[in-house]
């Protein structure tokens, strides 16, 4: 019974991670952000089920053992991919914010000249490429 609860919680967490990873791959950041609460709840439920199983010394045996091992491997891969995709999304968001902030800076449009007698170069926002997969 305890292992069943742990496997159910693990499957819920795996599904939530898969959905968030899918949104992050598509750079659908609003959808990914909308899954944050579900991911936290699934993580908390999995941690609680794991702690409860460990407290009573529950261990997977027979075919349930292979299922548990497969789920653990799946969660490891999904978690690693989730971290990589979140770091990628944060990097992209940072670049977008920097580009917007750079473009929003006031420019010197007056007839002034720099210290060497030359007009200061106009600042231009950095180019950014964004690729998405539909």
N, CA, C and O atoms as a GROMACS GRO file, in nm:
protein
  536
    1UNK      N    1   0.083  -0.120   0.000
    1UNK     CA    2   0.000   0.000   0.000
    1UNK      C    3   0.087   0.126   0.000
    1UNK      O    4   0.060   0.220  -0.075
    2UNK      N    5   0.190   0.128   0.083
    2UNK     CA    6   0.277   0.245   0.093
    2UNK      C    7   0.355   0.266  -0.037
    2UNK      O    8   0.372   0.379  -0.083
    3UNK      N    9   0.401   0.156  -0.096
    3UNK     CA   10   0.476   0.168  -0.222
    3UNK      C   11   0.384   0.215  -0.334
    3UNK      O   12   0.427   0.287  -0.424
    4UNK      N   13   0.259   0.175  -0.329
    4UNK     CA   14   0.163   0.219  -0.430
    4UNK      C   15   0.144   0.371  -0.422
    4UNK      O   16   0.138   0.438  -0.526
    5UNK      N   17   0.135   0.424  -0.301
    5UNK     CA   18   0.121   0.569  -0.283
    5UNK      C   19   0.246   0.641  -0.332
    5UNK      O   20   0.236   0.748  -0.394
    6UNK      N   21   0.362   0.584  -0.306
    6UNK     CA   22   0.487   0.644  -0.352
    6UNK      C   23   0.495   0.643  -0.505
    6UNK      O   24   0.534   0.743  -0.566
    7UNK      N   25   0.458   0.533  -0.566
    7UNK     CA   26   0.461   0.525  -0.713
    7UNK      C   27   0.359   0.622  -0.775
    7UNK      O   28   0.388   0.685  -0.876
    8UNK      N   29   0.242   0.633  -0.715
    8UNK     CA   30   0.141   0.726  -0.766
    8UNK      C   31   0.192   0.870  -0.758
    8UNK      O   32   0.177   0.947  -0.852
    9UNK      N   33   0.252   0.904  -0.644
    9UNK     CA   34   0.307   1.039  -0.628
    9UNK      C   35   0.422   1.062  -0.726
    9UNK      O   36   0.434   1.172  -0.782
   10UNK      N   37   0.504   0.962  -0.748
   10UNK     CA   38   0.614   0.973  -0.843
   10UNK      C   39   0.566   0.992  -0.986
   10UNK      O   40   0.622   1.070  -1.062
   11UNK      N   41   0.462   0.920  -1.022
   11UNK     CA   42   0.405   0.934  -1.157
   11UNK      C   43   0.345   1.072  -1.176
   11UNK      O   44   0.357   1.131  -1.284
   12UNK      N   45   0.280   1.124  -1.072
   12UNK     CA   46   0.224   1.260  -1.081
   12UNK      C   47   0.335   1.363  -1.099
   12UNK      O   48   0.322   1.455  -1.179
   13UNK      N   49   0.444   1.346  -1.025
   13UNK     CA   50   0.557   1.438  -1.038
   13UNK      C   51   0.619   1.426  -1.177
   13UNK      O   52   0.652   1.528  -1.238
   14UNK      N   53   0.635   1.305  -1.226
   14UNK     CA   54   0.692   1.286  -1.360
   14UNK      C   55   0.605   1.353  -1.467
   14UNK      O   56   0.658   1.416  -1.558
   15UNK      N   57   0.475   1.340  -1.455
   15UNK     CA   58   0.385   1.401  -1.553
   15UNK      C   59   0.393   1.554  -1.547
   15UNK      O   60   0.392   1.621  -1.650
   16UNK      N   61   0.402   1.607  -1.427
   16UNK     CA   62   0.412   1.752  -1.411
   16UNK      C   63   0.544   1.803  -1.470
   16UNK      O   64   0.545   1.905  -1.540
   17UNK      N   65   0.653   1.734  -1.444
   17UNK     CA   66   0.783   1.773  -1.500
   17UNK      C   67   0.780   1.764  -1.653
   17UNK      O   68   0.832   1.851  -1.722
   18UNK      N   69   0.719   1.656  -1.705
   18UNK     CA   70   0.711   1.641  -1.850
   18UNK      C   71   0.634   1.757  -1.913
   18UNK      O   72   0.676   1.811  -2.015
   19UNK      N   73   0.522   1.795  -1.851
   19UNK     CA   74   0.442   1.906  -1.903
   19UNK      C   75   0.519   2.037  -1.898
   19UNK      O   76   0.515   2.116  -1.993
   20UNK      N   77   0.589   2.062  -1.788
   20UNK     CA   78   0.666   2.186  -1.777
   20UNK      C   79   0.781   2.186  -1.878
   20UNK      O   80   0.807   2.288  -1.942
   21UNK      N   81   0.848   2.073  -1.892
   21UNK     CA   82   0.957   2.064  -1.990
   21UNK      C   83   0.906   2.090  -2.131
   21UNK      O   84   0.972   2.157  -2.210
   22UNK      N   85   0.790   2.037  -2.162
   22UNK     CA   86   0.730   2.059  -2.294
   22UNK      C   87   0.705   2.208  -2.317
   22UNK      O   88   0.734   2.261  -2.424
   23UNK      N   89   0.652   2.275  -2.216
   23UNK     CA   90   0.627   2.420  -2.227
   23UNK      C   91   0.758   2.496  -2.240
   23UNK      O   92   0.767   2.591  -2.319
   24UNK      N   93   0.860   2.456  -2.166
   24UNK     CA   94   0.989   2.526  -2.173
   24UNK      C   95   1.058   2.504  -2.307
   24UNK      O   96   1.121   2.595  -2.360
   25UNK      N   97   1.046   2.385  -2.363
   25UNK     CA   98   1.104   2.358  -2.495
   25UNK      C   99   1.040   2.450  -2.598
   25UNK      O  100   1.108   2.502  -2.686
   26UNK      N  101   0.909   2.471  -2.586
   26UNK     CA  102   0.836   2.558  -2.679
   26UNK      C  103   0.852   2.706  -2.644
   26UNK      O  104   0.798   2.793  -2.713
   27UNK      N  105   0.925   2.734  -2.537
   27UNK     CA  106   0.941   2.870  -2.484
   27UNK      C  107   0.805   2.935  -2.455
   27UNK      O  108   0.787   3.055  -2.471
   28UNK      N  109   0.712   2.852  -2.412
   28UNK     CA  110   0.581   2.900  -2.369
   28UNK      C  111   0.592   2.928  -2.219
   28UNK      O  112   0.546   2.851  -2.136
   29UNK      N  113   0.656   3.041  -2.188
   29UNK     CA  114   0.686   3.073  -2.048
   29UNK      C  115   0.562   3.095  -1.963
   29UNK      O  116   0.562   3.057  -1.846
   30UNK      N  117   0.455   3.156  -2.016
   30UNK     CA  118   0.334   3.166  -1.933
   30UNK      C  119   0.278   3.029  -1.893
   30UNK      O  120   0.235   3.009  -1.779
   31UNK      N  121   0.278   2.935  -1.987
   31UNK     CA  122   0.228   2.800  -1.955
   31UNK      C  123   0.321   2.732  -1.855
   31UNK      O  124   0.274   2.667  -1.761
   32UNK      N  125   0.452   2.747  -1.873
   32UNK     CA  126   0.548   2.688  -1.780
   32UNK      C  127   0.530   2.747  -1.640
   32UNK      O  128   0.532   2.674  -1.540
   33UNK      N  129   0.513   2.877  -1.633
   33UNK     CA  130   0.494   2.942  -1.503
   33UNK      C  131   0.364   2.896  -1.439
   33UNK      O  132   0.356   2.883  -1.317
   34UNK      N  133   0.263   2.872  -1.520
   34UNK     CA  134   0.136   2.824  -1.468
   34UNK      C  135   0.143   2.685  -1.407
   34UNK      O  136   0.054   2.646  -1.331
   35UNK      N  137   0.247   2.611  -1.440
   35UNK     CA  138   0.264   2.476  -1.387
   35UNK      C  139   0.347   2.475  -1.258
   35UNK      O  140   0.365   2.369  -1.197
   36UNK      N  141   0.396   2.590  -1.216
   36UNK     CA  142   0.484   2.596  -1.099
   36UNK      C  143   0.415   2.543  -0.973
   36UNK      O  144   0.474   2.466  -0.898
   37UNK      N  145   0.292   2.584  -0.950
   37UNK     CA  146   0.220   2.539  -0.831
   37UNK      C  147   0.198   2.388  -0.834
   37UNK      O  148   0.217   2.320  -0.734
   38UNK      N  149   0.158   2.337  -0.949
   38UNK     CA  150   0.138   2.192  -0.963
   38UNK      C  151   0.268   2.117  -0.940
   38UNK      O  152   0.268   2.010  -0.878
   39UNK      N  153   0.380   2.172  -0.988
   39UNK     CA  154   0.509   2.106  -0.968
   39UNK      C  155   0.547   2.105  -0.821
   39UNK      O  156   0.596   2.005  -0.770
   40UNK      N  157   0.525   2.215  -0.752
   40UNK     CA  158   0.556   2.222  -0.609
   40UNK      C  159   0.469   2.122  -0.531
   40UNK      O  160   0.519   2.051  -0.444
   41UNK      N  161   0.341   2.118  -0.563
   41UNK     CA  162   0.250   2.026  -0.495
   41UNK      C  163   0.290   1.881  -0.522
   41UNK      O  164   0.288   1.798  -0.431
   42UNK      N  165   0.324   1.850  -0.647
   42UNK     CA  166   0.365   1.714  -0.681
   42UNK      C  167   0.496   1.677  -0.613
   42UNK      O  168   0.513   1.565  -0.567
   43UNK      N  169   0.589   1.772  -0.606
   43UNK     CA  170   0.716   1.747  -0.538
   43UNK      C  171   0.695   1.723  -0.390
   43UNK      O  172   0.754   1.632  -0.331
   44UNK      N  173   0.610   1.806  -0.328
   44UNK     CA  174   0.581   1.791  -0.186
   44UNK      C  175   0.513   1.657  -0.158
   44UNK      O  176   0.546   1.589  -0.060
   45UNK      N  177   0.419   1.618  -0.242
   45UNK     CA  178   0.348   1.490  -0.224
   45UNK      C  179   0.445   1.373  -0.239
   45UNK      O  180   0.438   1.277  -0.162
   46UNK      N  181   0.534   1.382  -0.336
   46UNK     CA  182   0.632   1.275  -0.356
   46UNK      C  183   0.727   1.268  -0.236
   46UNK      O  184   0.756   1.158  -0.188
   47UNK      N  185   0.774   1.382  -0.189
   47UNK     CA  186   0.864   1.384  -0.073
   47UNK      C  187   0.796   1.326   0.050
   47UNK      O  188   0.857   1.251   0.126
   48UNK      N  189   0.669   1.360   0.071
   48UNK     CA  190   0.594   1.309   0.185
   48UNK      C  191   0.574   1.157   0.174
   48UNK      O  192   0.589   1.085   0.272
   49UNK      N  193   0.539   1.110   0.054
   49UNK     CA  194   0.520   0.966   0.034
   49UNK      C  195   0.651   0.891   0.054
   49UNK      O  196   0.653   0.782   0.111
   50UNK      N  197   0.760   0.949   0.006
   50UNK     CA  198   0.892   0.887   0.024
   50UNK      C  199   0.928   0.880   0.172
   50UNK      O  200   0.975   0.777   0.220
   51UNK      N  201   0.906   0.991   0.243
   51UNK     CA  202   0.938   0.994   0.386
   51UNK      C  203   0.854   0.893   0.464
   51UNK      O  204   0.904   0.825   0.553
   52UNK      N  205   0.726   0.884   0.429
   52UNK     CA  206   0.638   0.788   0.496
   52UNK      C  207   0.683   0.645   0.469
   52UNK      O  208   0.684   0.562   0.561
   53UNK      N  209   0.719   0.614   0.346
   53UNK     CA  210   0.765   0.480   0.311
   53UNK      C  211   0.897   0.448   0.382
   53UNK      O  212   0.916   0.336   0.430
   54UNK      N  213   0.986   0.546   0.389
   54UNK     CA  214   1.114   0.525   0.455
   54UNK      C  215   1.095   0.506   0.606
   54UNK      O  216   1.166   0.428   0.668
   55UNK      N  217   1.000   0.578   0.662
   55UNK     CA  218   0.976   0.571   0.807
   55UNK      C  219   0.935   0.431   0.852
   55UNK      O  220   0.975   0.385   0.958
   56UNK      N  221   0.855   0.366   0.770
   56UNK     CA  222   0.812   0.231   0.807
   56UNK      C  223   0.898   0.122   0.743
   56UNK      O  224   0.873   0.003   0.761
   57UNK      N  225   0.999   0.164   0.668
   57UNK     CA  226   1.091   0.068   0.606
   57UNK      C  227   1.032  -0.005   0.488
   57UNK      O  228   1.075  -0.117   0.457
   58UNK      N  229   0.934   0.055   0.422
   58UNK     CA  230   0.873  -0.010   0.306
   58UNK      C  231   0.974  -0.021   0.192
   58UNK      O  232   1.048   0.073   0.163
   59UNK      N  233   0.976  -0.136   0.131
   59UNK     CA  234   1.066  -0.158   0.017
   59UNK      C  235   0.988  -0.225  -0.095
   59UNK      O  236   0.897  -0.305  -0.073
   60UNK      N  237   1.027  -0.189  -0.215
   60UNK     CA  238   0.964  -0.248  -0.332
   60UNK      C  239   1.019  -0.388  -0.353
   60UNK      O  240   1.139  -0.412  -0.340
   61UNK      N  241   0.929  -0.480  -0.384
   61UNK     CA  242   0.970  -0.618  -0.408
   61UNK      C  243   0.901  -0.668  -0.535
   61UNK      O  244   0.797  -0.618  -0.575
   62UNK      N  245   0.962  -0.767  -0.595
   62UNK     CA  246   0.903  -0.830  -0.713
   62UNK      C  247   0.892  -0.732  -0.829
   62UNK      O  248   0.984  -0.652  -0.852
   63UNK      N  249   0.781  -0.736  -0.903
   63UNK     CA  250   0.764  -0.649  -1.019
   63UNK      C  251   0.755  -0.501  -0.982
   63UNK      O  252   0.787  -0.414  -1.063
   64UNK      N  253   0.712  -0.472  -0.860
   64UNK     CA  254   0.703  -0.333  -0.816
   64UNK      C  255   0.843  -0.272  -0.806
   64UNK      O  256   0.860  -0.152  -0.826
   65UNK      N  257   0.942  -0.355  -0.774
   65UNK     CA  258   1.080  -0.305  -0.764
   65UNK      C  259   1.128  -0.250  -0.898
   65UNK      O  260   1.185  -0.142  -0.904
   66UNK      N  261   1.104  -0.323  -1.005
   66UNK     CA  262   1.146  -0.276  -1.138
   66UNK      C  263   1.070  -0.149  -1.177
   66UNK      O  264   1.128  -0.058  -1.236
   67UNK      N  265   0.942  -0.143  -1.144
   67UNK     CA  266   0.862  -0.024  -1.172
   67UNK      C  267   0.920   0.096  -1.096
   67UNK      O  268   0.932   0.205  -1.152
   68UNK      N  269   0.954   0.075  -0.970
   68UNK     CA  270   1.011   0.183  -0.888
   68UNK      C  271   1.146   0.228  -0.943
   68UNK      O  272   1.175   0.348  -0.947
   69UNK      N  273   1.229   0.134  -0.985
   69UNK     CA  274   1.360   0.169  -1.041
   69UNK      C  275   1.343   0.246  -1.172
   69UNK      O  276   1.412   0.345  -1.196
   70UNK      N  277   1.251   0.202  -1.256
   70UNK     CA  278   1.225   0.272  -1.383
   70UNK      C  279   1.174   0.414  -1.357
   70UNK      O  280   1.214   0.508  -1.425
   71UNK      N  281   1.086   0.428  -1.259
   71UNK     CA  282   1.032   0.559  -1.225
   71UNK      C  283   1.143   0.650  -1.170
   71UNK      O  284   1.149   0.768  -1.204
   72UNK      N  285   1.229   0.594  -1.087
   72UNK     CA  286   1.341   0.674  -1.033
   72UNK      C  287   1.432   0.724  -1.145
   72UNK      O  288   1.475   0.839  -1.143
   73UNK      N  289   1.460   0.638  -1.241
   73UNK     CA  290   1.543   0.678  -1.356
   73UNK      C  291   1.472   0.786  -1.437
   73UNK      O  292   1.534   0.883  -1.480
   74UNK      N  293   1.343   0.767  -1.459
   74UNK     CA  294   1.265   0.865  -1.535
   74UNK      C  295   1.263   1.000  -1.465
   74UNK      O  296   1.282   1.104  -1.529
   75UNK      N  297   1.241   0.999  -1.334
   75UNK     CA  298   1.241   1.125  -1.258
   75UNK      C  299   1.378   1.192  -1.262
   75UNK      O  300   1.386   1.314  -1.270
   76UNK      N  301   1.483   1.115  -1.257
   76UNK     CA  302   1.619   1.171  -1.264
   76UNK      C  303   1.640   1.243  -1.398
   76UNK      O  304   1.690   1.355  -1.402
   77UNK      N  305   1.600   1.178  -1.507
   77UNK     CA  306   1.617   1.238  -1.640
   77UNK      C  307   1.528   1.362  -1.656
   77UNK      O  308   1.573   1.465  -1.707
   78UNK      N  309   1.403   1.352  -1.613
   78UNK     CA  310   1.312   1.466  -1.624
   78UNK      C  311   1.361   1.584  -1.539
   78UNK      O  312   1.353   1.698  -1.582
   79UNK      N  313   1.411   1.555  -1.420
   79UNK     CA  314   1.461   1.661  -1.333
   79UNK      C  315   1.584   1.730  -1.391
   79UNK      O  316   1.595   1.852  -1.385
   80UNK      N  317   1.675   1.652  -1.448
   80UNK     CA  318   1.794   1.709  -1.511
   80UNK      C  319   1.756   1.796  -1.630
   80UNK      O  320   1.808   1.906  -1.646
   81UNK      N  321   1.665   1.746  -1.712
   81UNK     CA  322   1.619   1.822  -1.829
   81UNK      C  323   1.545   1.949  -1.785
   81UNK      O  324   1.560   2.054  -1.847
   82UNK      N  325   1.465   1.938  -1.679
   82UNK     CA  326   1.391   2.052  -1.628
   82UNK      C  327   1.487   2.162  -1.584
   82UNK      O  328   1.465   2.280  -1.614
   83UNK      N  329   1.591   2.125  -1.514
   83UNK     CA  330   1.690   2.224  -1.468
   83UNK      C  331   1.756   2.293  -1.588
   83UNK      O  332   1.770   2.415  -1.590
   84UNK      N  333   1.796   2.214  -1.687
   84UNK     CA  334   1.861   2.270  -1.806
   84UNK      C  335   1.768   2.366  -1.879
   84UNK      O  336   1.809   2.475  -1.920
   85UNK      N  337   1.642   2.326  -1.895
   85UNK     CA  338   1.546   2.410  -1.966
   85UNK      C  339   1.512   2.536  -1.888
   85UNK      O  340   1.494   2.642  -1.947
   86UNK      N  341   1.502   2.526  -1.756
   86UNK     CA  342   1.478   2.645  -1.674
   86UNK      C  343   1.595   2.743  -1.684
   86UNK      O  344   1.574   2.863  -1.694
   87UNK      N  345   1.717   2.692  -1.680
   87UNK     CA  346   1.834   2.779  -1.694
   87UNK      C  347   1.834   2.847  -1.830
   87UNK      O  348   1.868   2.965  -1.840
   88UNK      N  349   1.796   2.775  -1.934
   88UNK     CA  350   1.788   2.832  -2.069
   88UNK      C  351   1.683   2.942  -2.073
   88UNK      O  352   1.708   3.049  -2.129
   89UNK      N  353   1.567   2.918  -2.015
   89UNK     CA  354   1.460   3.018  -2.015
   89UNK      C  355   1.502   3.142  -1.938
   89UNK      O  356   1.472   3.254  -1.980
   90UNK      N  357   1.570   3.124  -1.827
   90UNK     CA  358   1.617   3.239  -1.749
   90UNK      C  359   1.719   3.319  -1.829
   90UNK      O  360   1.715   3.442  -1.828
   91UNK      N  361   1.808   3.252  -1.897
   91UNK     CA  362   1.908   3.321  -1.980
   91UNK      C  363   1.839   3.402  -2.090
   91UNK      O  364   1.875   3.517  -2.113
   92UNK      N  365   1.743   3.343  -2.156
   92UNK     CA  366   1.672   3.413  -2.264
   92UNK      C  367   1.596   3.533  -2.207
   92UNK      O  368   1.601   3.642  -2.264
   93UNK      N  369   1.526   3.513  -2.096
   93UNK     CA  370   1.453   3.624  -2.035
   93UNK      C  371   1.547   3.736  -1.995
   93UNK      O  372   1.515   3.853  -2.013
   94UNK      N  373   1.663   3.703  -1.942
   94UNK     CA  374   1.761   3.805  -1.903
   94UNK      C  375   1.807   3.885  -2.025
   94UNK      O  376   1.819   4.007  -2.018
   95UNK      N  377   1.831   3.816  -2.134
   95UNK     CA  378   1.874   3.885  -2.256
   95UNK      C  379   1.764   3.978  -2.309
   95UNK      O  380   1.792   4.090  -2.352
   96UNK      N  381   1.642   3.931  -2.305
   96UNK     CA  382   1.531   4.014  -2.350
   96UNK      C  383   1.520   4.139  -2.263
   96UNK      O  384   1.503   4.250  -2.314
   97UNK      N  385   1.528   4.121  -2.132
   97UNK     CA  386   1.520   4.235  -2.040
   97UNK      C  387   1.635   4.332  -2.063
   97UNK      O  388   1.614   4.453  -2.064
   98UNK      N  389   1.756   4.280  -2.081
   98UNK     CA  390   1.872   4.367  -2.109
   98UNK      C  391   1.853   4.444  -2.239
   98UNK      O  392   1.886   4.563  -2.246
   99UNK      N  393   1.799   4.379  -2.340
   99UNK     CA  394   1.776   4.444  -2.469
   99UNK      C  395   1.673   4.556  -2.455
   99UNK      O  396   1.691   4.666  -2.507
  100UNK      N  397   1.566   4.526  -2.383
  100UNK     CA  398   1.462   4.628  -2.363
  100UNK      C  399   1.516   4.744  -2.281
  100UNK      O  400   1.492   4.860  -2.314
  101UNK      N  401   1.590   4.713  -2.176
  101UNK     CA  402   1.648   4.819  -2.092
  101UNK      C  403   1.746   4.904  -2.172
  101UNK      O  404   1.748   5.026  -2.158
  102UNK      N  405   1.827   4.841  -2.256
  102UNK     CA  406   1.922   4.915  -2.338
  102UNK      C  407   1.852   5.004  -2.439
  102UNK      O  408   1.896   5.116  -2.464
  103UNK      N  409   1.744   4.956  -2.495
  103UNK     CA  410   1.669   5.035  -2.593
  103UNK      C  411   1.594   5.150  -2.526
  103UNK      O  412   1.565   5.251  -2.590
  104UNK      N  413   1.563   5.134  -2.400
  104UNK     CA  414   1.486   5.236  -2.330
  104UNK      C  415   1.573   5.350  -2.274
  104UNK      O  416   1.521   5.452  -2.229
  105UNK      N  417   1.704   5.333  -2.276
  105UNK     CA  418   1.792   5.438  -2.226
  105UNK      C  419   1.780   5.563  -2.313
  105UNK      O  420   1.772   5.552  -2.436
  106UNK      N  421   1.778   5.679  -2.250
  106UNK     CA  422   1.770   5.802  -2.331
  106UNK      C  423   1.898   5.820  -2.412
  106UNK      O  424   2.009   5.790  -2.366
  107UNK      N  425   1.880   5.867  -2.530
  107UNK     CA  426   1.995   5.890  -2.618
  107UNK      C  427   2.023   6.039  -2.627
  107UNK      O  428   1.931   6.120  -2.618
  108UNK      N  429   2.147   6.072  -2.642
  108UNK     CA  430   2.187   6.212  -2.658
  108UNK      C  431   2.159   6.252  -2.803
  108UNK      O  432   2.232   6.214  -2.895
  109UNK      N  433   2.054   6.327  -2.822
  109UNK     CA  434   2.017   6.366  -2.959
  109UNK      C  435   2.058   6.510  -2.990
  109UNK      O  436   2.031   6.560  -3.098
  110UNK      N  437   2.123   6.574  -2.895
  110UNK     CA  438   2.166   6.712  -2.917
  110UNK      C  439   2.290   6.718  -3.004
  110UNK      O  440   2.346   6.615  -3.040
  111UNK      N  441   2.334   6.840  -3.038
  111UNK     CA  442   2.447   6.857  -3.128
  111UNK      C  443   2.582   6.845  -3.056
  111UNK      O  444   2.682   6.896  -3.107
  112UNK      N  445   2.586   6.780  -2.940
  112UNK     CA  446   2.709   6.774  -2.861
  112UNK      C  447   2.817   6.688  -2.925
  112UNK      O  448   2.790   6.605  -3.012
  113UNK      N  449   2.939   6.711  -2.881
  113UNK     CA  450   3.054   6.637  -2.928
  113UNK      C  451   3.126   6.580  -2.808
  113UNK      O  452   3.118   6.634  -2.698
  114UNK      N  453   3.198   6.470  -2.829
  114UNK     CA  454   3.273   6.407  -2.722
  114UNK      C  455   3.402   6.481  -2.694
  114UNK      O  456   3.431   6.582  -2.758
  115UNK      N  457   3.479   6.432  -2.598
  115UNK     CA  458   3.603   6.497  -2.555
  115UNK      C  459   3.705   6.508  -2.667
  115UNK      O  460   3.786   6.601  -2.668
  116UNK      N  461   3.704   6.415  -2.762
  116UNK     CA  462   3.802   6.417  -2.871
  116UNK      C  463   3.750   6.496  -2.990
  116UNK      O  464   3.814   6.497  -3.095
  117UNK      N  465   3.637   6.562  -2.976
  117UNK     CA  466   3.583   6.642  -3.086
  117UNK      C  467   3.495   6.564  -3.181
  117UNK      O  468   3.453   6.617  -3.284
  118UNK      N  469   3.467   6.441  -3.148
  118UNK     CA  470   3.381   6.357  -3.232
  118UNK      C  471   3.247   6.335  -3.163
  118UNK      O  472   3.237   6.334  -3.040
  119UNK      N  473   3.147   6.317  -3.246
  119UNK     CA  474   3.016   6.284  -3.187
  119UNK      C  475   3.024   6.145  -3.124
  119UNK      O  476   3.087   6.054  -3.180
  120UNK      N  477   2.962   6.128  -3.009
  120UNK     CA  478   2.961   5.995  -2.949
  120UNK      C  479   2.878   5.900  -3.035
  120UNK      O  480   2.777   5.940  -3.093
  121UNK      N  481   2.920   5.774  -3.043
  121UNK     CA  482   2.844   5.678  -3.125
  121UNK      C  483   2.707   5.654  -3.064
  121UNK      O  484   2.691   5.655  -2.941
  122UNK      N  485   2.608   5.632  -3.149
  122UNK     CA  486   2.474   5.599  -3.103
  122UNK      C  487   2.475   5.457  -3.049
  122UNK      O  488   2.532   5.367  -3.110
  123UNK      N  489   2.411   5.439  -2.935
  123UNK     CA  490   2.398   5.304  -2.879
  123UNK      C  491   2.286   5.232  -2.952
  123UNK      O  492   2.180   5.289  -2.978
  124UNK      N  493   2.311   5.108  -2.983
  124UNK     CA  494   2.211   5.028  -3.050
  124UNK      C  495   2.186   4.904  -2.967
  124UNK      O  496   2.280   4.846  -2.912
  125UNK      N  497   2.063   4.863  -2.957
  125UNK     CA  498   2.029   4.743  -2.882
  125UNK      C  499   2.095   4.622  -2.947
  125UNK      O  500   2.105   4.614  -3.070
  126UNK      N  501   2.141   4.530  -2.864
  126UNK     CA  502   2.202   4.408  -2.915
  126UNK      C  503   2.099   4.324  -2.989
  126UNK      O  504   1.981   4.321  -2.953
  127UNK      N  505   2.144   4.259  -3.092
  127UNK     CA  506   2.055   4.170  -3.167
  127UNK      C  507   2.032   4.045  -3.084
  127UNK      O  508   2.121   4.000  -3.012
  128UNK      N  509   1.915   3.989  -3.095
  128UNK     CA  510   1.883   3.865  -3.024
  128UNK      C  511   1.805   3.777  -3.118
  128UNK      O  512   1.714   3.822  -3.187
  129UNK      N  513   1.840   3.652  -3.121
  129UNK     CA  514   1.769   3.555  -3.204
  129UNK      C  515   1.690   3.466  -3.111
  129UNK      O  516   1.737   3.431  -3.003
  130UNK      N  517   1.572   3.431  -3.152
  130UNK     CA  518   1.486   3.347  -3.072
  130UNK      C  519   1.427   3.242  -3.165
  130UNK      O  520   1.361   3.274  -3.264
  131UNK      N  521   1.451   3.117  -3.132
  131UNK     CA  522   1.398   3.009  -3.214
  131UNK      C  523   1.296   2.934  -3.131
  131UNK      O  524   1.319   2.905  -3.014
  132UNK      N  525   1.184   2.902  -3.191
  132UNK     CA  526   1.083   2.824  -3.123
  132UNK      C  527   1.043   2.707  -3.210
  132UNK      O  528   1.060   2.710  -3.332
  133UNK      N  529   0.992   2.606  -3.146
  133UNK     CA  530   0.945   2.490  -3.217
  133UNK      C  531   0.797   2.474  -3.187
  133UNK      O  532   0.757   2.474  -3.071
  134UNK      N  533   0.718   2.461  -3.290
  134UNK     CA  534   0.573   2.448  -3.268
  134UNK      C  535   0.533   2.303  -3.266
  134UNK      O  536   0.415   2.272  -3.249
   0.00000   0.00000   0.00000
